[in-house]
Amino acid sequence: MIQAIFSHFLLSGSHYTTANYVRENWNWNPNPSAIKKILQNTVYIGNYHNIENYCKSIIDKKIYDQAQDIFANKRTIKSAPTNRVYIFSRLLKCADCGQAMAGTYQTHRRIEYYYYRCELYSRRRACTHSKRINEKVLENILLESLESYIDQYLMEYHAKIAAPNPLKNERAKLTKKLEKLKDLYLNDLISMDEYRLDYNRYMEKLNQIQVVDSPKPNIATLEKFQAESFRTAYLQANREQRRSMWRNLIRAIFITSDNRIERISFA
Ligand SMILES: [Zn+2]
């Protein structure tokens, strides 16, 4: 069977179809990964843990090497698309469904154009956000209006900080009540039963209040942000550098279904 696996793999070039072949011909239902393990196992050419001629080889070394070449070529083919750098990868979110917008490209007259599209739409058509957004267009909008996006963000941030937080107040009140209750009990002004009863009541209420503190953006950095020097550095940067420049600055950009920037959350 091992010999048959090797020869089928050399013919088909795929450990997936080889797994199917094994399934159809033997009483075994292997994972493609199990087939891959067999094809890469040096024990079949007699080597075991780097000891040559440890056991009798059942596969010719030439055939074994050809199989390894197929895997090596696959890797290079497979890794090629990852060389494509999407400047906004992992930063864009669909404003409709909250899913990530994944990078995609199209070649026109040998030039690659980059786009982003809602993953929920592209995978299952489960979102109405069908339009893709052009990377270049988005990049220009961001570069041009970066200051105003930051200003708006800082304004909203300070307004939120200044606003009273009713939940926080409620939590502080309950904590105070609990302290008072403890005092009463320690001074023998209430019984253990009374203490327990009220304690449980307050704790239950306290547990219901969950003040979610949103992650703090780096406000000091944003306030000092020099848009002009960012732009100068950006225009000289390559795609990879551009990607990290945006990632250092921005946590997420929400894109509406008509391709507008709904809001930006800064890092
Ligand atoms: Zn969506």
py3Dmol code that shows the C-alpha trace and the ligand (Angstrom):
import py3Dmol

protein = """\
ATOM      1  CA  MET A   1       0.000   0.000   0.000  1.00  0.00           C
ATOM      2  CA  ILE A   2       2.843   2.417   0.851  1.00  0.00           C
ATOM      3  CA  GLN A   3       4.297   1.984  -2.638  1.00  0.00           C
ATOM      4  CA  ALA A   4       0.888   2.583  -4.168  1.00  0.00           C
ATOM      5  CA  ILE A   5       0.483   5.766  -2.107  1.00  0.00           C
ATOM      6  CA  PHE A   6       3.812   7.094  -3.352  1.00  0.00           C
ATOM      7  CA  SER A   7       3.148   6.293  -7.002  1.00  0.00           C
ATOM      8  CA  HIS A   8      -0.339   7.748  -6.874  1.00  0.00           C
ATOM      9  CA  PHE A   9       1.004  10.892  -5.278  1.00  0.00           C
ATOM     10  CA  LEU A  10       3.683  11.311  -7.963  1.00  0.00           C
ATOM     11  CA  LEU A  11       0.978  11.000 -10.606  1.00  0.00           C
ATOM     12  CA  SER A  12      -1.639  13.223  -9.004  1.00  0.00           C
ATOM     13  CA  GLY A  13       0.625  15.670  -7.187  1.00  0.00           C
ATOM     14  CA  SER A  14      -1.958  15.929  -4.440  1.00  0.00           C
ATOM     15  CA  HIS A  15      -2.123  14.219  -1.073  1.00  0.00           C
ATOM     16  CA  TYR A  16      -5.855  15.002  -1.013  1.00  0.00           C
ATOM     17  CA  THR A  17      -6.650  12.944  -4.094  1.00  0.00           C
ATOM     18  CA  THR A  18      -4.222  10.289  -2.861  1.00  0.00           C
ATOM     19  CA  ALA A  19      -6.275  10.062   0.345  1.00  0.00           C
ATOM     20  CA  ASN A  20      -9.401   9.553  -1.787  1.00  0.00           C
ATOM     21  CA  TYR A  21      -7.604   6.891  -3.761  1.00  0.00           C
ATOM     22  CA  VAL A  22      -6.668   5.036  -0.573  1.00  0.00           C
ATOM     23  CA  ARG A  23     -10.247   5.283   0.658  1.00  0.00           C
ATOM     24  CA  GLU A  24     -11.585   3.751  -2.544  1.00  0.00           C
ATOM     25  CA  ASN A  25      -9.066   0.924  -2.726  1.00  0.00           C
ATOM     26  CA  TRP A  26      -8.336  -0.116   0.822  1.00  0.00           C
ATOM     27  CA  ASN A  27     -10.335  -0.538   3.932  1.00  0.00           C
ATOM     28  CA  TRP A  28      -8.934   2.666   5.399  1.00  0.00           C
ATOM     29  CA  ASN A  29     -10.260   6.219   5.523  1.00  0.00           C
ATOM     30  CA  PRO A  30      -7.216   8.417   6.072  1.00  0.00           C
ATOM     31  CA  ASN A  31      -7.000  12.182   6.514  1.00  0.00           C
ATOM     32  CA  PRO A  32      -4.991  13.887   3.785  1.00  0.00           C
ATOM     33  CA  SER A  33      -2.631  14.925   6.593  1.00  0.00           C
ATOM     34  CA  ALA A  34      -2.037  11.256   7.455  1.00  0.00           C
ATOM     35  CA  ILE A  35      -1.124  10.618   3.818  1.00  0.00           C
ATOM     36  CA  LYS A  36       1.222  13.589   3.905  1.00  0.00           C
ATOM     37  CA  LYS A  37       2.911  12.139   7.001  1.00  0.00           C
ATOM     38  CA  ILE A  38       3.463   8.843   5.216  1.00  0.00           C
ATOM     39  CA  LEU A  39       4.856  10.590   2.161  1.00  0.00           C
ATOM     40  CA  GLN A  40       7.320  12.529   4.307  1.00  0.00           C
ATOM     41  CA  ASN A  41       8.313   9.668   6.586  1.00  0.00           C
ATOM     42  CA  THR A  42      11.973   8.759   6.034  1.00  0.00           C
ATOM     43  CA  VAL A  43      11.416   5.316   7.524  1.00  0.00           C
ATOM     44  CA  TYR A  44      10.234   4.186   4.086  1.00  0.00           C
ATOM     45  CA  ILE A  45      13.692   4.834   2.651  1.00  0.00           C
ATOM     46  CA  GLY A  46      15.253   2.998   5.563  1.00  0.00           C
ATOM     47  CA  ASN A  47      16.123   6.005   7.728  1.00  0.00           C
ATOM     48  CA  TYR A  48      14.938   6.308  11.263  1.00  0.00           C
ATOM     49  CA  HIS A  49      15.710   9.358  13.412  1.00  0.00           C
ATOM     50  CA  ASN A  50      18.487  10.340  11.004  1.00  0.00           C
ATOM     51  CA  ILE A  51      20.091   6.911  11.158  1.00  0.00           C
ATOM     52  CA  GLU A  52      20.566   5.759   7.586  1.00  0.00           C
ATOM     53  CA  ASN A  53      19.860   2.155   6.657  1.00  0.00           C
ATOM     54  CA  TYR A  54      18.246   1.602  10.045  1.00  0.00           C
ATOM     55  CA  CYS A  55      15.699  -0.659   8.446  1.00  0.00           C
ATOM     56  CA  LYS A  56      14.932  -2.118   5.042  1.00  0.00           C
ATOM     57  CA  SER A  57      13.778   0.580   2.633  1.00  0.00           C
ATOM     58  CA  ILE A  58      10.545  -0.080   0.775  1.00  0.00           C
ATOM     59  CA  ILE A  59      10.560   3.082  -1.331  1.00  0.00           C
ATOM     60  CA  ASP A  60      13.245   3.983  -3.804  1.00  0.00           C
ATOM     61  CA  LYS A  61      15.154   7.089  -2.696  1.00  0.00           C
ATOM     62  CA  LYS A  62      14.515   8.733  -6.090  1.00  0.00           C
ATOM     63  CA  ILE A  63      10.766   8.331  -5.737  1.00  0.00           C
ATOM     64  CA  TYR A  64      10.881   9.619  -2.181  1.00  0.00           C
ATOM     65  CA  ASP A  65      12.843  12.699  -3.270  1.00  0.00           C
ATOM     66  CA  GLN A  66      10.388  13.403  -6.084  1.00  0.00           C
ATOM     67  CA  ALA A  67       7.569  13.389  -3.562  1.00  0.00           C
ATOM     68  CA  GLN A  68       9.443  15.876  -1.363  1.00  0.00           C
ATOM     69  CA  ASP A  69       9.968  18.108  -4.392  1.00  0.00           C
ATOM     70  CA  ILE A  70       6.226  18.177  -5.012  1.00  0.00           C
ATOM     71  CA  PHE A  71       5.615  19.320  -1.435  1.00  0.00           C
ATOM     72  CA  ALA A  72       8.353  21.955  -1.681  1.00  0.00           C
ATOM     73  CA  ASN A  73       6.872  23.372  -4.902  1.00  0.00           C
ATOM     74  CA  LYS A  74       3.411  23.418  -3.381  1.00  0.00           C
ATOM     75  CA  ARG A  75       4.701  25.477  -0.516  1.00  0.00           C
ATOM     76  CA  THR A  76       6.180  28.076  -2.806  1.00  0.00           C
ATOM     77  CA  ILE A  77       2.999  28.295  -4.851  1.00  0.00           C
ATOM     78  CA  LYS A  78       0.884  28.476  -1.730  1.00  0.00           C
ATOM     79  CA  SER A  79       3.031  31.102  -0.077  1.00  0.00           C
ATOM     80  CA  ALA A  80       2.995  33.412  -3.081  1.00  0.00           C
ATOM     81  CA  PRO A  81      -0.368  35.088  -2.340  1.00  0.00           C
ATOM     82  CA  THR A  82       0.773  35.936   1.184  1.00  0.00           C
ATOM     83  CA  ASN A  83       3.423  38.166  -0.356  1.00  0.00           C
ATOM     84  CA  ARG A  84       0.540  40.396  -1.311  1.00  0.00           C
ATOM     85  CA  VAL A  85       0.367  43.061   1.347  1.00  0.00           C
ATOM     86  CA  TYR A  86      -3.016  44.506   2.171  1.00  0.00           C
ATOM     87  CA  ILE A  87      -2.363  47.853   3.790  1.00  0.00           C
ATOM     88  CA  PHE A  88      -5.589  47.844   5.791  1.00  0.00           C
ATOM     89  CA  SER A  89      -5.787  44.161   6.604  1.00  0.00           C
ATOM     90  CA  ARG A  90      -7.390  43.484   9.977  1.00  0.00           C
ATOM     91  CA  LEU A  91      -8.287  47.169  10.371  1.00  0.00           C
ATOM     92  CA  LEU A  92     -11.471  47.410   8.315  1.00  0.00           C
ATOM     93  CA  LYS A  93     -14.792  46.395   9.801  1.00  0.00           C
ATOM     94  CA  CYS A  94     -18.168  46.233   8.126  1.00  0.00           C
ATOM     95  CA  ALA A  95     -20.362  48.844   9.807  1.00  0.00           C
ATOM     96  CA  ASP A  96     -23.451  46.725   9.067  1.00  0.00           C
ATOM     97  CA  CYS A  97     -22.475  43.418  10.651  1.00  0.00           C
ATOM     98  CA  GLY A  98     -19.234  44.133  12.498  1.00  0.00           C
ATOM     99  CA  GLN A  99     -17.300  41.467  10.591  1.00  0.00           C
ATOM    100  CA  ALA A 100     -13.840  42.090   9.223  1.00  0.00           C
ATOM    101  CA  MET A 101     -13.447  43.275   5.666  1.00  0.00           C
ATOM    102  CA  ALA A 102     -10.885  41.078   3.988  1.00  0.00           C
ATOM    103  CA  GLY A 103      -8.468  42.040   1.270  1.00  0.00           C
ATOM    104  CA  THR A 104      -9.000  40.902  -2.301  1.00  0.00           C
ATOM    105  CA  TYR A 105      -7.412  41.936  -5.578  1.00  0.00           C
ATOM    106  CA  GLN A 106      -8.083  42.196  -9.251  1.00  0.00           C
ATOM    107  CA  THR A 107      -5.573  42.387 -12.077  1.00  0.00           C
ATOM    108  CA  HIS A 108      -6.244  44.779 -14.901  1.00  0.00           C
ATOM    109  CA  ARG A 109      -3.650  45.194 -17.653  1.00  0.00           C
ATOM    110  CA  ARG A 110      -1.046  43.547 -15.418  1.00  0.00           C
ATOM    111  CA  ILE A 111      -1.628  46.008 -12.595  1.00  0.00           C
ATOM    112  CA  GLU A 112      -3.024  44.681  -9.340  1.00  0.00           C
ATOM    113  CA  TYR A 113      -5.817  46.614  -7.704  1.00  0.00           C
ATOM    114  CA  TYR A 114      -6.637  45.994  -4.067  1.00  0.00           C
ATOM    115  CA  TYR A 115     -10.060  45.949  -2.499  1.00  0.00           C
ATOM    116  CA  TYR A 116     -11.720  45.003   0.767  1.00  0.00           C
ATOM    117  CA  ARG A 117     -15.020  43.256   1.186  1.00  0.00           C
ATOM    118  CA  CYS A 118     -17.233  42.210   4.103  1.00  0.00           C
ATOM    119  CA  GLU A 119     -16.324  38.617   4.932  1.00  0.00           C
ATOM    120  CA  LEU A 120     -19.851  37.710   5.903  1.00  0.00           C
ATOM    121  CA  TYR A 121     -21.045  38.869   2.487  1.00  0.00           C
ATOM    122  CA  SER A 122     -18.308  37.158   0.509  1.00  0.00           C
ATOM    123  CA  ARG A 123     -18.524  33.848   2.356  1.00  0.00           C
ATOM    124  CA  ARG A 124     -22.236  33.323   2.842  1.00  0.00           C
ATOM    125  CA  ARG A 125     -24.010  36.367   1.402  1.00  0.00           C
ATOM    126  CA  ALA A 126     -25.211  36.818   4.981  1.00  0.00           C
ATOM    127  CA  CYS A 127     -24.678  40.576   5.020  1.00  0.00           C
ATOM    128  CA  THR A 128     -26.099  43.210   2.687  1.00  0.00           C
ATOM    129  CA  HIS A 129     -22.739  44.962   2.413  1.00  0.00           C
ATOM    130  CA  SER A 130     -21.955  43.782  -1.112  1.00  0.00           C
ATOM    131  CA  LYS A 131     -19.837  46.701  -2.315  1.00  0.00           C
ATOM    132  CA  ARG A 132     -16.108  46.374  -2.136  1.00  0.00           C
ATOM    133  CA  ILE A 133     -14.005  49.348  -1.215  1.00  0.00           C
ATOM    134  CA  ASN A 134     -10.973  50.343  -3.247  1.00  0.00           C
ATOM    135  CA  GLU A 135      -7.792  50.501  -1.195  1.00  0.00           C
ATOM    136  CA  LYS A 136      -6.336  53.479  -3.046  1.00  0.00           C
ATOM    137  CA  VAL A 137      -9.519  55.516  -2.631  1.00  0.00           C
ATOM    138  CA  LEU A 138      -9.695  54.736   1.071  1.00  0.00           C
ATOM    139  CA  GLU A 139      -6.021  55.525   1.526  1.00  0.00           C
ATOM    140  CA  ASN A 140      -6.424  58.949  -0.077  1.00  0.00           C
ATOM    141  CA  ILE A 141      -9.490  59.799   1.995  1.00  0.00           C
ATOM    142  CA  LEU A 142      -7.684  58.851   5.184  1.00  0.00           C
ATOM    143  CA  LEU A 143      -4.537  60.771   4.326  1.00  0.00           C
ATOM    144  CA  GLU A 144      -6.495  63.863   3.403  1.00  0.00           C
ATOM    145  CA  SER A 145      -8.845  63.919   6.367  1.00  0.00           C
ATOM    146  CA  LEU A 146      -6.742  62.371   9.085  1.00  0.00           C
ATOM    147  CA  GLU A 147      -6.697  65.525  11.215  1.00  0.00           C
ATOM    148  CA  SER A 148     -10.441  65.948  11.186  1.00  0.00           C
ATOM    149  CA  TYR A 149     -10.990  62.272  12.067  1.00  0.00           C
ATOM    150  CA  ILE A 150      -8.597  62.599  14.993  1.00  0.00           C
ATOM    151  CA  ASP A 151     -10.165  65.880  16.137  1.00  0.00           C
ATOM    152  CA  GLN A 152     -13.627  64.386  16.038  1.00  0.00           C
ATOM    153  CA  TYR A 153     -12.452  61.321  17.898  1.00  0.00           C
ATOM    154  CA  LEU A 154     -10.766  63.364  20.637  1.00  0.00           C
ATOM    155  CA  MET A 155     -13.848  65.563  21.010  1.00  0.00           C
ATOM    156  CA  GLU A 156     -16.112  62.549  21.456  1.00  0.00           C
ATOM    157  CA  TYR A 157     -13.638  60.954  23.824  1.00  0.00           C
ATOM    158  CA  HIS A 158     -13.481  63.992  26.106  1.00  0.00           C
ATOM    159  CA  ALA A 159     -17.246  64.382  26.032  1.00  0.00           C
ATOM    160  CA  LYS A 160     -17.642  60.777  27.114  1.00  0.00           C
ATOM    161  CA  ILE A 161     -15.139  61.159  29.934  1.00  0.00           C
ATOM    162  CA  ALA A 162     -16.860  64.307  31.189  1.00  0.00           C
ATOM    163  CA  ALA A 163     -20.333  62.780  31.138  1.00  0.00           C
ATOM    164  CA  PRO A 164     -21.523  61.322  34.432  1.00  0.00           C
ATOM    165  CA  ASN A 165     -21.615  57.547  34.446  1.00  0.00           C
ATOM    166  CA  PRO A 166     -24.769  56.413  36.309  1.00  0.00           C
ATOM    167  CA  LEU A 167     -23.548  52.850  36.573  1.00  0.00           C
ATOM    168  CA  LYS A 168     -20.308  53.872  38.210  1.00  0.00           C
ATOM    169  CA  ASN A 169     -22.237  56.009  40.720  1.00  0.00           C
ATOM    170  CA  GLU A 170     -24.537  53.154  41.532  1.00  0.00           C
ATOM    171  CA  ARG A 171     -21.615  50.860  42.091  1.00  0.00           C
ATOM    172  CA  ALA A 172     -19.926  53.330  44.432  1.00  0.00           C
ATOM    173  CA  LYS A 173     -23.175  53.703  46.399  1.00  0.00           C
ATOM    174  CA  LEU A 174     -23.506  49.971  46.897  1.00  0.00           C
ATOM    175  CA  THR A 175     -19.897  49.624  47.989  1.00  0.00           C
ATOM    176  CA  LYS A 176     -20.494  52.298  50.600  1.00  0.00           C
ATOM    177  CA  LYS A 177     -23.626  50.533  51.811  1.00  0.00           C
ATOM    178  CA  LEU A 178     -21.665  47.322  52.218  1.00  0.00           C
ATOM    179  CA  GLU A 179     -19.051  49.077  54.325  1.00  0.00           C
ATOM    180  CA  LYS A 180     -21.712  50.622  56.508  1.00  0.00           C
ATOM    181  CA  LEU A 181     -23.368  47.256  56.940  1.00  0.00           C
ATOM    182  CA  LYS A 182     -20.110  45.747  58.090  1.00  0.00           C
ATOM    183  CA  ASP A 183     -19.694  48.526  60.632  1.00  0.00           C
ATOM    184  CA  LEU A 184     -23.170  47.905  61.985  1.00  0.00           C
ATOM    185  CA  TYR A 185     -22.432  44.260  62.388  1.00  0.00           C
ATOM    186  CA  LEU A 186     -19.008  44.765  63.952  1.00  0.00           C
ATOM    187  CA  ASN A 187     -20.523  47.185  66.472  1.00  0.00           C
ATOM    188  CA  ASP A 188     -23.175  44.640  67.408  1.00  0.00           C
ATOM    189  CA  LEU A 189     -25.962  46.833  66.105  1.00  0.00           C
ATOM    190  CA  ILE A 190     -27.340  44.098  63.836  1.00  0.00           C
ATOM    191  CA  SER A 191     -27.373  40.338  64.117  1.00  0.00           C
ATOM    192  CA  MET A 192     -25.389  37.930  61.993  1.00  0.00           C
ATOM    193  CA  ASP A 193     -28.592  36.911  60.161  1.00  0.00           C
ATOM    194  CA  GLU A 194     -29.509  40.490  59.384  1.00  0.00           C
ATOM    195  CA  TYR A 195     -25.995  41.138  58.207  1.00  0.00           C
ATOM    196  CA  ARG A 196     -26.000  38.142  55.925  1.00  0.00           C
ATOM    197  CA  LEU A 197     -29.383  38.957  54.453  1.00  0.00           C
ATOM    198  CA  ASP A 198     -28.456  42.520  53.535  1.00  0.00           C
ATOM    199  CA  TYR A 199     -24.986  41.547  52.469  1.00  0.00           C
ATOM    200  CA  ASN A 200     -26.328  39.053  49.931  1.00  0.00           C
ATOM    201  CA  ARG A 201     -28.872  41.548  48.701  1.00  0.00           C
ATOM    202  CA  TYR A 202     -26.245  44.227  48.049  1.00  0.00           C
ATOM    203  CA  MET A 203     -23.789  41.801  46.528  1.00  0.00           C
ATOM    204  CA  GLU A 204     -26.374  40.519  44.110  1.00  0.00           C
ATOM    205  CA  LYS A 205     -27.126  44.051  42.975  1.00  0.00           C
ATOM    206  CA  LEU A 206     -23.449  44.809  42.687  1.00  0.00           C
ATOM    207  CA  ASN A 207     -22.840  41.789  40.531  1.00  0.00           C
ATOM    208  CA  GLN A 208     -25.578  42.882  38.182  1.00  0.00           C
ATOM    209  CA  ILE A 209     -23.816  46.155  37.527  1.00  0.00           C
ATOM    210  CA  GLN A 210     -21.027  45.652  35.119  1.00  0.00           C
ATOM    211  CA  VAL A 211     -19.189  48.775  34.250  1.00  0.00           C
ATOM    212  CA  VAL A 212     -17.375  48.022  31.071  1.00  0.00           C
ATOM    213  CA  ASP A 213     -14.338  50.208  30.861  1.00  0.00           C
ATOM    214  CA  SER A 214     -13.548  50.496  27.191  1.00  0.00           C
ATOM    215  CA  PRO A 215      -9.856  50.184  26.343  1.00  0.00           C
ATOM    216  CA  LYS A 216      -8.107  53.490  26.756  1.00  0.00           C
ATOM    217  CA  PRO A 217      -6.748  54.909  23.524  1.00  0.00           C
ATOM    218  CA  ASN A 218      -3.419  56.632  23.594  1.00  0.00           C
ATOM    219  CA  ILE A 219      -4.886  60.119  23.853  1.00  0.00           C
ATOM    220  CA  ALA A 220      -1.589  61.877  24.549  1.00  0.00           C
ATOM    221  CA  THR A 221      -0.094  60.520  21.320  1.00  0.00           C
ATOM    222  CA  LEU A 222      -3.187  61.470  19.331  1.00  0.00           C
ATOM    223  CA  GLU A 223      -3.172  64.992  20.719  1.00  0.00           C
ATOM    224  CA  LYS A 224       0.419  65.457  19.635  1.00  0.00           C
ATOM    225  CA  PHE A 225      -0.153  63.788  16.269  1.00  0.00           C
ATOM    226  CA  GLN A 226       1.643  65.552  13.404  1.00  0.00           C
ATOM    227  CA  ALA A 227      -0.395  64.833  10.309  1.00  0.00           C
ATOM    228  CA  GLU A 228       2.060  66.519   7.994  1.00  0.00           C
ATOM    229  CA  SER A 229       5.089  64.476   9.074  1.00  0.00           C
ATOM    230  CA  PHE A 230       2.939  61.326   9.028  1.00  0.00           C
ATOM    231  CA  ARG A 231       2.042  62.029   5.406  1.00  0.00           C
ATOM    232  CA  THR A 232       5.639  62.744   4.431  1.00  0.00           C
ATOM    233  CA  ALA A 233       6.868  59.507   6.011  1.00  0.00           C
ATOM    234  CA  TYR A 234       3.898  57.610   4.592  1.00  0.00           C
ATOM    235  CA  LEU A 235       4.526  58.621   1.011  1.00  0.00           C
ATOM    236  CA  GLN A 236       8.086  57.337   1.254  1.00  0.00           C
ATOM    237  CA  ALA A 237       7.115  54.054   2.915  1.00  0.00           C
ATOM    238  CA  ASN A 238       6.605  50.727   1.173  1.00  0.00           C
ATOM    239  CA  ARG A 239       3.356  48.787   1.500  1.00  0.00           C
ATOM    240  CA  GLU A 240       4.463  46.827   4.532  1.00  0.00           C
ATOM    241  CA  GLN A 241       5.617  49.929   6.333  1.00  0.00           C
ATOM    242  CA  ARG A 242       2.387  51.677   5.437  1.00  0.00           C
ATOM    243  CA  ARG A 243       0.443  48.820   6.938  1.00  0.00           C
ATOM    244  CA  SER A 244       2.279  49.094  10.245  1.00  0.00           C
ATOM    245  CA  MET A 245       1.921  52.877  10.251  1.00  0.00           C
ATOM    246  CA  TRP A 246      -1.863  52.531  10.110  1.00  0.00           C
ATOM    247  CA  ARG A 247      -1.849  49.766  12.676  1.00  0.00           C
ATOM    248  CA  ASN A 248       0.124  51.852  15.131  1.00  0.00           C
ATOM    249  CA  LEU A 249      -2.370  54.647  14.782  1.00  0.00           C
ATOM    250  CA  ILE A 250      -5.741  52.984  14.274  1.00  0.00           C
ATOM    251  CA  ARG A 251      -7.582  50.122  15.935  1.00  0.00           C
ATOM    252  CA  ALA A 252     -10.529  49.849  13.544  1.00  0.00           C
ATOM    253  CA  ILE A 253     -12.188  51.639  10.646  1.00  0.00           C
ATOM    254  CA  PHE A 254     -15.891  51.000  10.187  1.00  0.00           C
ATOM    255  CA  ILE A 255     -17.062  51.095   6.574  1.00  0.00           C
ATOM    256  CA  THR A 256     -20.733  51.539   5.688  1.00  0.00           C
ATOM    257  CA  SER A 257     -22.412  49.594   2.895  1.00  0.00           C
ATOM    258  CA  ASP A 258     -22.221  52.670   0.640  1.00  0.00           C
ATOM    259  CA  ASN A 259     -18.463  52.817   1.248  1.00  0.00           C
ATOM    260  CA  ARG A 260     -18.296  55.725   3.628  1.00  0.00           C
ATOM    261  CA  ILE A 261     -16.175  55.787   6.751  1.00  0.00           C
ATOM    262  CA  GLU A 262     -18.685  55.565   9.575  1.00  0.00           C
ATOM    263  CA  ARG A 263     -16.140  56.016  12.340  1.00  0.00           C
ATOM    264  CA  ILE A 264     -12.555  55.332  13.222  1.00  0.00           C
ATOM    265  CA  SER A 265     -11.415  54.005  16.519  1.00  0.00           C
ATOM    266  CA  PHE A 266      -7.835  54.969  17.236  1.00  0.00           C
ATOM    267  CA  ALA A 267      -5.251  52.809  18.916  1.00  0.00           C
TER     268      ALA A 267
END
"""
ligand_1 = """\
1
ZN
Zn -21.073 42.958 6.704
"""
view = py3Dmol.view(width=600, height=400)
view.addModel(protein, "pdb")
view.setStyle({"model": 0}, {"cartoon": {"style": "trace"}})
view.addModel(ligand_1, "xyz")
view.setStyle({"model": 1}, {"stick": {}})
view.zoomTo()
view.show()
